[in-house]
Amino acid sequence: MSKTIYRSDVIIIGGGLAGIAAAIELLDCGKKVLLLDRDSEENFGGLARESFGGICMIGTPEQKRMGIKDSPELALKDWKSFAEFGEEDLWPKRWAEFYTESSLEWIYHWLKERDVSFLAMVNWPERGLFRPGNSVPRWHIAWGTGQGLMEAVIGHLHSHPNRDQLKICFGHKVEGLDVTDGRVTGCHGQMEGRPENFRADGGCVIVAAGGICGDLNLVRLHWYRPWGDPPGKMLNGSHKFADGVMHDAVRKAGGNLTHLDKQFHYAAGIHHPKPRKPGHGLSLIPPKSALWVNGRGERIGPVPLVTSYDTRFLVEQITRQPGSYSWQILNRKIMERELAVSGSEYMTDFRDRKKLGVIRSLLFGNRRLADRLLDESLDIVTAESVGELAEKMNRLNEDGRNPAALPVNLELLEQEVRAYDAVIGRGKKLMNDDQLRRIAHLRQYIGDRLRTCKFQKIDDPKAYPLIAIREFILSRKSLGGIQTDLECRVLSPDGSPVEGLYAAGEAAGFGGGGIHGLRSLEGTFLGSCILTGRRAGRSVLT
C-alpha cells in the first residue's frame, strides 16, 4: 500500500471553525500550515456551516444600540452560575474568564474585519430557570446564518496574502499521533475511500477535530449518570465525524480527557426529512405557546417546559418521562408565529439574506417554513379536533421509528388542552399558569414579542388545524474533551504539557476540557471555536 508523506511547520487536524481560525493566525505570521480534514471540500467549515450562526458576545455595538447594559463582570457571573463549576475545574474557569473578558476583541472585531455582520436584534436565550443564566441578551445572529459566517471566514482564508503557505487536504482521516522523543511531531492515517495511507510531519500538531456526539454509542457510554439511563431512542444532530477518534489518539499520546459526561443536547429533535447520516435529526426551536406533553399525552410538569430558559432542564425532564420522548401540541397559528429550526438549512430567508422575507416572517409568521415542515416531516400530524389528533398520534407511533412508543390517552390529552385553554379564557388578570406567566415575561422583550403569540389557546378553530409534533432528544455538542491550559497546550493527567500538542474548539471541550461546565449560555460554541482556534495559532508561534 502506498503512503503519501507531508511536511509542514504546523499540522492542523480538523477543518471546522476552530481549525480555520488557527490556520489564519499562523498564516498571518508566515508559517507553513497543513490542514487535514476528513470531510469533503464541499463541507469545509464543519458543523458551524449548518448552524444558525448565533454567537455570545459582550459589550457589542448592537447591544449598546438596543440600550442593553452588559459587562464582562456580569457575563462571568452568569457563566459561572450556569456552569456550576467544581473546585477542580481550574482551566475551565480560566477559559470562561478569558472568554467573557475578550469576546469583543477576539471574536466580534475579528469577525467584523472579515466582513461578517450581525442582525440588529440581539436575542435572549438561556435566561435561566432555577439559577441565573443570561441576565441580558447576548446572542448575536450572523447575517446569513452559519453558512454566511463560514463563507466569509473561508473566503478570507483563501484570499490570504500567504495562501501559498497553506495546504488543505480533504478526505484525510487521522488515526493516530506520532511521538518522537516525548514530543508530538506529526500524525498518520488513511485517505477516505482510497487504499492509501499518509503521514504528516511537522513542528507541532493542533487537534481541532470536533467532539464525540456524532457517535450515539459514545453519547450513551458517557451519559450523565445522575439522569439515569440514556434514552433508548435518540437522534444525531452532531457532525458525522465527531466520533472520538482523535480523543483516543490524544489519550494514547499522553493527553488527559475530562468531563466527557458533560454534553449539550436539544430537547426537540425530529427525524431529518432527507437524512445524510444514520439517525440524522433536525433540531426545532420549540414554540413557547405549545403544550409539551409526554408519550401518554400528559402535560410535563409540575414545572411546564418552555424554551429560552434552560435547555439542560428541558432535556433532563424529558429523559425522565415514560419512553424518554415527548410531543408538542399546538395549532397552525402558533406554528407560523413561533416555530423555527436551529440551523441554516431550513431558515432560508436568514441564510440567503432576504431582508424582506425576514421582516415578513417576523410580522406575519413564517408560513413557508410551516408549509415545508408539514409537507416533509414524518413526525408531524394535523387534525380538526383533539380526538382526531390523538388518533393520528397513535397511528404515527405504529411507524416503527420509536421502539419506546406509548399509546396516547385521548381523555388525558383532551383534559390537558381544555384545562390550559380555560386558564387563558379567564383573562390576563387571572392566568394562574406558570407557562403563561413566562410567556408574559418573554413578551416584555421586543425580540421575543415579535415571535411569541399573545396567550393563544390550543383548541381554537380560528387557528386550525391542530398539530402534534413527535420529538426526541437530539445530540449536539460535547462540553468536555481534551484538557488544555490557556495556551491551548494539551495537558497530561499530572498537569504537565504534552510537548508539541495543542487542541482547540469542541475537541478541547471548547477550552480547558470543559469551559461551559454543565450548561452553555448559547452562542458560546461558535465563539469558543474562534477564541481557542486563534489562541492555539498564537501559542504555537511563541
C-alpha positions as CSV (number, residue, x, y, z in Angstrom):
1,M,0.0,0.0,0.0
2,S,1.4,3.4,-1.0
3,K,2.0,6.1,1.5
4,T,1.9,9.9,1.0
5,I,4.2,12.0,3.2
6,Y,3.6,15.7,4.0
7,R,5.8,18.1,5.8
8,S,4.9,21.4,7.3
9,D,5.7,23.8,10.2
10,V,2.3,23.2,11.8
11,I,-0.3,20.5,11.3
12,I,-4.0,21.2,12.0
13,I,-6.4,18.3,12.3
14,G,-9.9,19.4,11.5
15,G,-11.4,21.9,9.0
16,G,-14.1,23.4,11.2
17,L,-14.2,27.0,12.5
18,A,-11.5,26.4,15.2
19,G,-9.1,24.8,12.7
20,I,-9.6,27.6,10.2
21,A,-9.2,30.3,12.8
22,A,-5.9,28.7,13.9
23,A,-4.7,28.5,10.3
24,I,-5.4,32.2,9.7
25,E,-3.4,33.2,12.8
26,L,-0.5,31.0,11.6
27,L,-0.6,32.4,8.0
28,D,-0.6,35.9,9.4
29,C,2.9,35.2,10.7
30,G,4.0,33.4,7.5
31,K,4.0,29.9,8.9
32,K,3.7,26.9,6.6
33,V,0.4,25.2,7.5
34,L,-1.0,21.8,6.6
35,L,-4.8,21.4,7.3
36,L,-6.1,17.9,7.3
37,D,-9.9,17.5,7.0
38,R,-11.7,14.2,7.0
39,D,-14.7,15.5,5.1
40,S,-15.1,16.6,1.5
41,E,-14.3,20.0,0.2
42,E,-18.0,21.0,-0.2
43,N,-18.5,20.6,3.6
44,F,-15.4,22.7,4.5
45,G,-16.3,24.5,7.7
46,G,-17.9,21.6,9.6
47,L,-21.0,21.9,11.7
48,A,-20.6,25.7,12.0
49,R,-21.7,25.9,8.4
50,E,-25.0,24.2,9.3
51,S,-25.6,26.3,12.4
52,F,-28.0,29.2,12.9
53,G,-24.9,31.4,13.4
54,G,-25.6,32.7,16.9
55,I,-22.6,33.9,18.9
56,C,-22.5,35.0,22.5
57,M,-20.6,38.3,22.8
58,I,-20.4,41.0,25.5
59,G,-20.4,44.8,25.1
60,T,-21.1,44.9,21.4
61,P,-22.3,48.0,19.4
62,E,-25.5,46.0,18.7
63,Q,-26.2,45.7,22.5
64,K,-25.5,49.3,23.0
65,R,-27.8,50.4,20.3
66,M,-30.6,48.5,22.0
67,G,-29.8,50.0,25.3
68,I,-28.5,46.7,26.8
69,K,-26.1,47.3,29.6
70,D,-23.6,44.4,29.7
71,S,-20.1,43.9,31.1
72,P,-17.5,41.1,31.3
73,E,-18.1,41.0,35.1
74,L,-21.8,40.4,34.7
75,A,-21.3,37.8,31.9
76,L,-18.7,35.9,34.0
77,K,-21.1,35.8,36.9
78,D,-23.9,34.5,34.7
79,W,-21.4,32.0,33.1
80,K,-20.3,30.6,36.5
81,S,-24.0,30.3,37.7
82,F,-24.9,28.2,34.7
83,A,-21.7,26.2,34.6
84,E,-21.8,25.1,38.3
85,F,-18.0,24.5,38.1
86,G,-16.4,22.2,40.6
87,E,-13.4,23.1,42.7
88,E,-11.2,21.1,40.4
89,D,-12.2,23.0,37.3
90,L,-9.2,25.3,37.2
91,W,-8.7,25.6,33.5
92,P,-12.4,25.7,32.6
93,K,-12.8,28.6,35.0
94,R,-9.8,30.5,33.5
95,W,-11.1,29.9,30.0
96,A,-14.5,31.3,31.0
97,E,-12.8,34.4,32.4
98,F,-10.8,34.8,29.2
99,Y,-14.0,34.4,27.0
100,T,-16.0,37.0,28.9
101,E,-13.1,39.4,29.1
102,S,-12.0,39.1,25.5
103,S,-15.1,38.3,23.3
104,L,-15.2,41.9,21.9
105,E,-11.6,41.9,20.7
106,W,-11.0,38.2,19.9
107,I,-14.4,37.3,18.4
108,Y,-16.5,40.3,17.5
109,H,-13.9,42.6,15.9
110,W,-12.1,39.6,14.3
111,L,-15.3,38.6,12.5
112,K,-16.2,42.2,11.5
113,E,-12.8,42.6,9.9
114,R,-13.7,39.5,7.8
115,D,-17.0,41.1,6.6
116,V,-19.3,39.2,9.0
117,S,-22.3,41.3,10.0
118,F,-25.0,40.6,12.6
119,L,-28.7,41.2,12.9
120,A,-29.6,44.4,14.7
121,M,-31.8,42.5,17.1
122,V,-29.8,40.7,19.9
123,N,-31.6,37.6,21.0
124,W,-32.0,36.3,24.5
125,P,-31.9,32.5,25.0
126,E,-30.8,30.6,28.2
127,R,-32.1,33.2,30.7
128,G,-32.0,30.6,33.5
129,L,-34.8,29.0,35.3
130,F,-33.8,27.9,38.8
131,R,-30.5,29.7,38.6
132,P,-29.4,32.8,36.7
133,G,-28.4,32.4,33.1
134,N,-28.0,35.3,30.6
135,S,-29.0,38.3,32.6
136,V,-29.2,40.3,29.4
137,P,-29.5,39.4,25.6
138,R,-26.1,38.4,24.2
139,W,-26.9,36.0,21.3
140,H,-25.8,37.8,18.0
141,I,-27.1,36.1,14.9
142,A,-24.7,36.3,11.9
143,W,-26.4,37.7,8.8
144,G,-26.5,34.7,6.5
145,T,-26.6,32.3,9.5
146,G,-23.7,29.9,10.0
147,Q,-23.3,29.4,6.2
148,G,-22.7,33.2,5.7
149,L,-20.3,33.3,8.6
150,M,-18.3,30.4,7.3
151,E,-18.3,31.7,3.7
152,A,-16.8,34.9,4.9
153,V,-14.1,33.3,7.1
154,I,-13.2,30.7,4.4
155,G,-13.2,33.4,1.8
156,H,-10.7,35.3,3.9
157,L,-8.6,32.2,4.3
158,H,-8.4,31.6,0.6
159,S,-7.6,35.2,-0.2
160,H,-4.9,35.5,2.5
161,P,-1.7,37.1,1.2
162,N,0.2,34.0,2.5
163,R,-2.3,31.5,1.0
164,D,0.6,29.7,-0.8
165,Q,1.9,28.6,2.6
166,L,-1.3,26.7,3.3
167,K,-2.1,23.2,2.0
168,I,-5.6,21.7,2.6
169,C,-6.1,18.0,2.2
170,F,-9.7,16.8,2.3
171,G,-10.7,13.2,2.7
172,H,-7.9,12.5,5.2
173,K,-8.8,10.6,8.3
174,V,-6.2,11.0,11.0
175,E,-6.0,7.8,13.1
176,G,-3.0,8.5,15.4
177,L,-0.4,10.9,16.5
178,D,3.4,10.4,16.1
179,V,5.6,10.9,19.1
180,T,9.4,11.3,18.8
181,D,11.5,11.6,22.0
182,G,8.5,12.6,24.1
183,R,7.2,15.2,21.6
184,V,4.3,15.0,19.2
185,T,5.8,15.6,15.8
186,G,3.1,14.6,13.4
187,C,0.2,12.2,12.6
188,H,-0.8,9.4,10.4
189,G,-4.0,8.0,8.9
190,Q,-6.0,6.8,6.0
191,M,-7.4,8.6,2.9
192,E,-11.2,8.2,2.9
193,G,-12.4,6.0,0.1
194,R,-8.9,5.2,-1.1
195,P,-6.5,2.4,-0.3
196,E,-3.7,4.8,0.6
197,N,-2.1,5.8,3.9
198,F,-0.5,9.1,4.7
199,R,1.9,10.5,7.3
200,A,2.4,14.2,8.1
201,D,5.5,15.6,9.9
202,G,5.7,19.0,11.5
203,G,6.9,21.1,14.3
204,C,3.7,20.6,16.2
205,V,0.0,19.5,15.9
206,I,-3.2,21.3,16.7
207,V,-6.2,19.0,17.2
208,A,-9.5,20.7,16.2
209,A,-11.4,17.6,15.1
210,G,-14.7,18.1,17.0
211,G,-16.3,16.1,19.8
212,I,-17.9,12.7,20.4
213,C,-21.6,13.4,20.0
214,G,-21.7,12.2,16.4
215,D,-21.5,8.7,17.7
216,L,-24.6,7.9,19.7
217,N,-22.9,4.9,21.3
218,L,-20.3,7.3,22.8
219,V,-23.1,9.6,23.9
220,R,-24.7,6.7,25.8
221,L,-21.4,5.5,27.1
222,H,-20.6,8.9,28.7
223,W,-24.2,9.7,29.6
224,Y,-24.6,11.9,32.7
225,R,-25.4,9.2,35.2
226,P,-27.4,11.4,37.7
227,W,-30.1,11.4,34.9
228,G,-30.4,7.7,34.9
229,D,-30.2,5.6,31.7
230,P,-29.9,7.4,28.4
231,P,-33.0,7.4,26.1
232,G,-33.3,4.3,24.0
233,K,-34.2,6.4,21.0
234,M,-32.0,9.5,20.2
235,L,-31.3,11.4,17.1
236,N,-28.0,12.7,15.8
237,G,-27.6,16.4,15.4
238,S,-23.8,16.5,15.6
239,H,-21.2,16.1,12.8
240,K,-21.0,12.7,11.3
241,F,-17.2,12.6,12.0
242,A,-17.5,13.7,15.6
243,D,-16.6,10.1,16.7
244,G,-13.9,10.5,19.3
245,V,-11.1,9.0,17.2
246,M,-8.8,11.9,17.9
247,H,-9.7,11.8,21.6
248,D,-8.4,8.3,21.7
249,A,-5.3,9.4,19.8
250,V,-4.6,12.2,22.2
251,R,-5.0,9.9,25.2
252,K,-2.6,7.4,23.7
253,A,-0.1,10.3,23.2
254,G,-0.3,11.2,26.9
255,G,-3.1,13.8,26.9
256,N,-5.9,14.0,29.5
257,L,-9.6,13.8,28.7
258,T,-12.1,15.3,31.1
259,H,-15.8,15.8,31.6
260,L,-17.0,13.7,28.7
261,D,-20.3,13.2,30.5
262,K,-21.0,16.9,30.1
263,Q,-22.9,17.2,26.9
264,F,-25.3,19.7,25.3
265,H,-28.3,18.1,23.6
266,Y,-31.5,19.6,22.3
267,A,-35.0,18.5,23.5
268,A,-37.0,18.9,20.3
269,G,-35.4,16.8,17.6
270,I,-37.4,15.3,14.7
271,H,-36.2,12.9,12.0
272,H,-34.5,14.8,9.3
273,P,-36.7,14.6,6.2
274,K,-33.6,14.0,4.0
275,P,-31.1,12.2,6.2
276,R,-27.4,12.3,5.4
277,K,-26.2,10.1,8.2
278,P,-27.6,7.3,10.5
279,G,-30.2,8.7,12.9
280,H,-30.0,12.2,11.4
281,G,-32.1,14.6,13.3
282,L,-33.3,18.2,12.8
283,S,-33.5,20.4,15.9
284,L,-36.6,22.5,16.2
285,I,-36.7,25.7,18.3
286,P,-39.9,24.9,20.2
287,P,-42.9,27.2,20.2
288,K,-43.3,28.8,23.6
289,S,-47.1,28.6,23.3
290,A,-47.3,24.9,22.6
291,L,-48.2,22.4,25.3
292,W,-45.3,20.0,25.9
293,V,-46.7,16.5,26.8
294,N,-45.2,13.1,27.4
295,G,-45.8,9.9,25.4
296,R,-49.2,9.3,27.1
297,G,-50.4,12.8,26.4
298,E,-49.9,14.2,29.9
299,R,-48.5,17.7,30.3
300,I,-44.9,17.6,31.5
301,G,-44.6,19.2,34.9
302,P,-45.1,20.3,37.5
303,V,-42.9,23.0,36.0
304,P,-44.1,23.3,32.4
305,L,-41.5,23.1,29.7
306,V,-40.8,26.4,27.9
307,T,-37.8,27.2,25.7
308,S,-35.4,30.2,26.2
309,Y,-34.7,29.5,29.9
310,D,-32.6,26.3,30.4
311,T,-32.1,23.8,27.6
312,R,-30.4,21.3,30.0
313,F,-33.5,21.4,32.2
314,L,-35.7,20.6,29.2
315,V,-33.6,17.6,28.2
316,E,-33.4,16.3,31.8
317,Q,-37.2,16.5,32.3
318,I,-37.9,14.7,29.0
319,T,-35.4,11.9,29.8
320,R,-37.4,11.2,33.0
321,Q,-40.7,10.8,31.1
322,P,-42.0,7.4,30.1
323,G,-40.2,6.4,26.9
324,S,-37.9,9.5,27.2
325,Y,-39.6,11.3,24.3
326,S,-42.3,13.9,24.0
327,W,-44.9,15.6,21.9
328,Q,-45.7,19.3,21.4
329,I,-49.4,20.1,20.9
330,L,-50.1,23.4,19.0
331,N,-52.0,24.8,16.1
332,R,-51.2,26.4,12.7
333,K,-51.2,29.9,14.1
334,I,-48.7,29.1,16.8
335,M,-46.5,27.1,14.4
336,E,-46.3,30.0,11.9
337,R,-45.5,32.6,14.6
338,E,-43.2,30.7,16.9
339,L,-41.6,27.6,15.4
340,A,-38.1,27.8,14.0
341,V,-35.3,25.4,13.1
342,S,-31.9,25.5,14.7
343,G,-29.7,25.7,11.6
344,S,-29.2,27.3,8.2
345,E,-30.8,24.6,6.1
346,Y,-34.5,25.5,6.9
347,M,-34.1,29.1,7.9
348,T,-33.6,30.1,4.3
349,D,-34.6,33.8,4.5
350,F,-31.9,34.4,7.1
351,R,-29.4,32.2,5.3
352,D,-29.9,33.8,1.9
353,R,-30.0,37.3,3.4
354,K,-33.5,38.1,2.2
355,K,-34.4,41.1,4.3
356,L,-38.0,41.4,3.1
357,G,-38.5,37.7,3.8
358,V,-37.2,38.0,7.3
359,I,-39.3,41.1,8.1
360,R,-42.4,39.3,6.6
361,S,-41.9,36.2,8.8
362,L,-41.4,38.4,11.9
363,L,-44.6,40.4,11.2
364,F,-46.9,37.7,9.8
365,G,-45.3,34.4,10.7
366,N,-43.1,32.0,8.7
367,R,-45.7,30.4,6.5
368,R,-43.2,28.9,4.1
369,L,-41.3,27.1,6.9
370,A,-44.6,25.8,8.3
371,D,-45.7,24.5,4.9
372,R,-42.3,22.8,4.3
373,L,-42.2,21.1,7.7
374,L,-45.8,19.9,7.4
375,D,-45.1,18.6,3.9
376,E,-41.8,16.9,4.6
377,S,-41.7,15.8,8.2
378,L,-42.8,12.3,9.2
379,D,-43.0,13.3,12.9
380,I,-45.9,15.8,12.4
381,V,-49.6,15.1,12.2
382,T,-52.6,17.5,11.8
383,A,-56.2,17.2,12.7
384,E,-59.5,19.1,13.1
385,S,-60.2,18.0,16.7
386,V,-58.3,16.8,19.7
387,G,-59.8,13.4,19.4
388,E,-58.7,13.1,15.7
389,L,-55.2,14.4,16.7
390,A,-54.8,11.7,19.4
391,E,-55.9,9.1,16.9
392,K,-53.3,10.2,14.4
393,M,-50.6,10.4,17.1
394,N,-51.2,6.8,17.9
395,R,-51.3,5.8,14.2
396,L,-47.9,7.6,13.8
397,N,-46.5,5.5,16.7
398,E,-47.1,2.5,14.5
399,D,-44.4,3.5,12.1
400,G,-41.7,1.6,14.0
401,R,-39.4,4.6,14.3
402,N,-39.8,4.7,18.1
403,P,-39.5,1.4,19.9
404,A,-40.4,3.1,23.2
405,A,-43.7,4.4,21.8
406,L,-46.6,4.6,24.3
407,P,-50.3,4.9,23.5
408,V,-51.7,8.4,23.7
409,N,-54.6,8.7,26.2
410,L,-57.3,10.6,24.4
411,E,-59.2,11.6,27.5
412,L,-56.0,12.8,29.2
413,L,-54.9,14.8,26.3
414,E,-58.3,16.5,25.9
415,Q,-58.2,17.3,29.6
416,E,-54.8,18.9,29.4
417,V,-55.7,21.0,26.4
418,R,-59.1,22.0,27.9
419,A,-57.5,23.0,31.2
420,Y,-54.8,25.1,29.6
421,D,-57.3,26.9,27.3
422,A,-59.6,27.5,30.2
423,V,-56.9,29.4,32.1
424,I,-56.4,31.7,29.0
425,G,-60.1,32.1,28.7
426,R,-60.3,33.7,32.3
427,G,-58.4,36.7,31.0
428,K,-54.9,38.1,31.6
429,K,-55.5,39.1,35.2
430,L,-56.5,35.6,36.2
431,M,-53.9,33.5,34.2
432,N,-52.5,31.4,37.1
433,D,-50.3,29.1,35.0
434,D,-46.5,29.2,35.0
435,Q,-46.2,28.8,31.2
436,L,-48.4,31.8,30.7
437,R,-46.5,33.8,33.3
438,R,-43.3,33.1,31.4
439,I,-44.9,34.0,28.1
440,A,-45.9,37.3,29.6
441,H,-42.3,37.7,30.8
442,L,-40.8,36.8,27.4
443,R,-43.1,39.3,25.6
444,Q,-41.7,42.2,27.5
445,Y,-38.5,42.0,25.3
446,I,-39.1,43.0,21.8
447,G,-37.0,40.2,20.3
448,D,-39.4,37.7,21.8
449,R,-42.6,39.7,21.5
450,L,-42.3,39.6,17.7
451,R,-42.0,35.8,17.8
452,T,-44.4,34.9,20.6
453,C,-48.2,34.7,20.4
454,K,-50.3,36.7,22.9
455,F,-51.8,34.0,25.0
456,Q,-53.1,31.7,22.2
457,K,-55.4,28.9,23.0
458,I,-54.6,25.5,21.6
459,D,-58.1,24.3,20.6
460,D,-59.1,27.4,18.7
461,P,-60.9,26.7,15.4
462,K,-59.7,30.0,14.0
463,A,-56.1,28.8,14.4
464,Y,-56.7,25.3,13.0
465,P,-55.5,22.8,12.1
466,L,-54.3,21.3,15.4
467,I,-50.8,20.0,15.2
468,A,-48.8,17.4,17.1
469,I,-45.0,17.1,16.7
470,R,-43.3,13.9,18.0
471,E,-39.9,14.9,19.4
472,F,-36.7,13.1,20.6
473,I,-33.6,14.1,22.4
474,L,-31.1,15.2,19.7
475,S,-27.3,15.0,20.3
476,R,-25.3,18.1,19.6
477,K,-22.1,19.2,21.4
478,S,-19.5,17.7,23.8
479,L,-19.0,20.1,26.7
480,G,-16.0,18.1,27.9
481,G,-12.9,16.9,26.0
482,I,-9.1,17.3,25.8
483,Q,-7.8,19.2,28.7
484,T,-5.8,22.3,27.8
485,D,-4.2,25.3,29.5
486,L,-4.8,28.9,28.4
487,E,-2.2,28.5,25.7
488,C,-4.2,25.6,24.3
489,R,-1.4,23.2,25.2
490,V,-2.7,19.7,25.8
491,L,-2.1,18.6,29.4
492,S,-1.3,15.2,30.7
493,P,-3.1,13.7,33.7
494,D,-0.4,15.2,36.0
495,G,-1.0,18.7,34.6
496,S,2.2,19.0,32.6
497,P,2.0,19.9,28.9
498,V,2.4,17.3,26.2
499,E,5.2,18.7,24.1
500,G,4.2,19.7,20.6
501,L,0.5,19.0,21.0
502,Y,-2.4,21.6,21.1
503,A,-6.2,21.4,21.0
504,A,-8.9,23.8,20.1
505,G,-12.7,24.0,19.6
506,E,-15.0,21.2,20.6
507,A,-12.2,18.7,20.7
508,A,-10.9,20.7,23.8
509,G,-14.3,21.0,25.4
510,F,-14.2,24.4,23.7
511,G,-11.3,25.3,26.1
512,G,-9.7,23.7,29.1
513,G,-11.6,20.4,28.7
514,G,-14.9,22.0,29.8
515,I,-15.3,25.7,29.5
516,H,-19.1,25.6,29.8
517,G,-19.4,23.3,32.8
518,L,-22.8,21.8,33.0
519,R,-24.6,24.3,30.7
520,S,-23.9,26.6,27.8
521,L,-25.2,30.2,27.7
522,E,-25.8,29.5,24.0
523,G,-23.7,31.1,21.3
524,T,-20.6,30.2,23.2
525,F,-19.9,27.2,20.9
526,L,-19.0,29.2,17.7
527,G,-17.4,31.9,19.9
528,S,-15.2,29.4,21.7
529,C,-14.1,27.9,18.4
530,I,-12.8,31.2,17.3
531,L,-11.3,32.1,20.6
532,T,-9.5,28.8,21.1
533,G,-8.5,28.4,17.4
534,R,-6.9,31.9,17.4
535,R,-5.3,31.2,20.8
536,A,-3.8,27.9,19.6
537,G,-2.4,29.6,16.5
538,R,-0.7,32.3,18.5
539,S,0.6,29.9,21.1
540,V,2.3,27.8,18.5
541,L,4.1,31.0,17.4
542,T,5.5,31.9,20.8
